[in-house]
Amino acid sequence: VASKRAGTPSPGRPAPPPAFPLMVVQADHEAGVCAGFLVVAEEGVRIHAGPSVVSEVLDELDCGAVFTTVLQRPLQTKIDRDEAEWARLTAEGSEEQDRWVMVHDGDGRPRVAPASYIEGYFACVAHSDLQVAETWEPGSPVVREIRPGQVVNGIAQFEGPDGALHMVLDDGAWTVAITSKGKVNFAPAQQVTDNYLVVAEKGVLVYDNLSGHPWTTRYLPYGRWVCGAWTCEQEDGSAWLMAASGEWIPISDQDEDDHHLLLPGVDIDTHYVNVCGIALPIRQGVRGGPVVGKVGPGEIAHGE
């Protein structure tokens, strides 16, 4: 059973490995299909040798643990005398020892749920702070909040009885990825280490978050460099860069014909000599801006 620990990434720094590794139940892969499950019971679950709480306990899994198994088609289930539903985790005819898990208790509350193992980084695109709770269940104690624009490490998702898509984070806490009304709260994010150059002649505005109602924090003029930490593509196709400062900057503008606002660059820190025999202009920016100086024949220029 994996231990719980915090692991939310900071801007520009990767998060530690997820606290809940993928646990694979050995089974005959030719007998069925692979399926993923997420433990959603707050107290965790036990894997039994039979469909009963009095049968031998083979394993214990914490809330938030993700595991896969191979199932026959359809899933073999049984209802015990307490009206709890059990699922068999080993394929029929397999030489492995039978393994059973309680899917719903006698009151109908889910204990494990079909899940998608996602393990990746996600940027919060909600308009306001999102609550992070100890469990997925309504009324669960809130442990912290996720700010709009903040990047988190998600491990698995499952659709709850309320129709919302719940996501367990790398420290075992829970949040809502998509609400029951279909509102998307997160978009996939990719970590980057590149510096980006502002290539939009009008410059770009810098925002405090990725939501539909961000605040402008400052302006970056044409030709300015910015250190990148994360990139994110929203549902509308727009691409965004999180700077090392934690602010967000649009990489592209869907309303412009030449829609690139930022382009990645490479640090070179190298000296160059002009071998052309004529003076070369030094321009402000990369698209034919005004001449601000010259490098004469044989002169050395420092490229950053």
HUFEN-V348535 format. One record per residue. PSI is psi in degrees with one decimal (NA if undefined). Layout:
psi
PSI
PSI
//
This chain:
psi
128.1
147.7
157.7
136.3
154.3
148.9
28.1
126.7
147.0
156.6
127.7
-3.9
136.1
153.4
157.8
167.7
154.4
149.1
-19.8
94.9
159.8
121.6
123.0
127.5
123.9
133.8
171.7
108.2
-14.8
-7.7
-10.1
-154.5
150.1
136.3
148.6
144.2
150.8
131.2
117.8
-7.9
130.5
-36.8
4.0
-176.9
163.8
142.7
123.7
162.2
-12.0
171.0
60.5
145.1
-14.8
-5.9
166.8
135.1
122.4
-27.1
161.7
138.1
136.4
160.4
132.1
-9.5
142.7
134.7
156.2
157.6
171.1
123.6
146.6
166.6
124.0
178.0
129.1
121.7
160.3
150.0
124.7
-177.5
-17.2
8.3
19.6
144.5
132.5
147.6
138.4
128.3
-1.5
143.3
146.2
132.9
-4.7
149.1
-8.9
154.9
140.6
139.4
126.9
146.8
143.5
121.9
-46.7
143.6
-177.4
-19.3
4.2
3.7
132.9
142.4
-36.1
154.9
147.9
136.0
158.7
124.4
108.9
-39.2
88.2
179.2
143.6
136.3
136.1
121.2
13.9
158.6
-17.3
175.0
141.4
139.4
141.7
124.4
167.8
-36.8
176.8
-16.7
144.5
138.5
-0.5
143.5
134.9
129.8
-24.1
-174.8
154.1
125.0
149.6
130.3
-13.0
143.7
132.3
164.3
109.9
144.6
-46.4
158.9
148.2
153.6
119.4
173.2
-23.4
-2.3
-6.3
151.6
110.8
145.6
130.6
134.7
174.7
-13.8
8.7
-5.2
167.0
148.1
177.1
119.2
-43.3
128.0
168.4
-17.7
4.6
7.9
124.0
127.0
-14.6
151.3
143.7
141.8
147.7
134.5
138.1
160.5
8.2
155.4
143.8
142.1
132.9
113.1
-3.2
124.4
-29.1
0.1
-174.9
152.8
146.9
136.1
160.8
-13.8
-178.5
2.3
178.6
-5.3
61.9
159.6
137.5
128.3
-33.6
-179.6
136.5
121.7
165.6
132.5
-3.7
143.5
147.7
139.7
123.6
151.6
-42.7
151.4
153.3
137.0
124.9
172.3
-29.6
2.4
-5.9
140.2
141.0
151.6
128.5
122.8
164.8
-20.1
-10.2
-4.0
159.0
139.7
131.7
132.5
-31.9
158.1
111.6
-15.4
-7.6
146.7
-49.2
90.5
-0.2
123.9
-32.5
147.9
139.8
146.0
177.9
132.0
128.8
-40.1
58.3
146.2
141.5
146.9
139.4
113.6
13.5
-20.7
-5.7
160.7
138.8
133.4
145.6
119.0
155.2
108.9
-174.0
3.5
51.0
38.1
-179.6
146.7
127.4
-1.2
-178.8
153.7
112.2
167.1
129.1
-8.2
155.1
135.0
146.4
116.6
128.3
NA
//
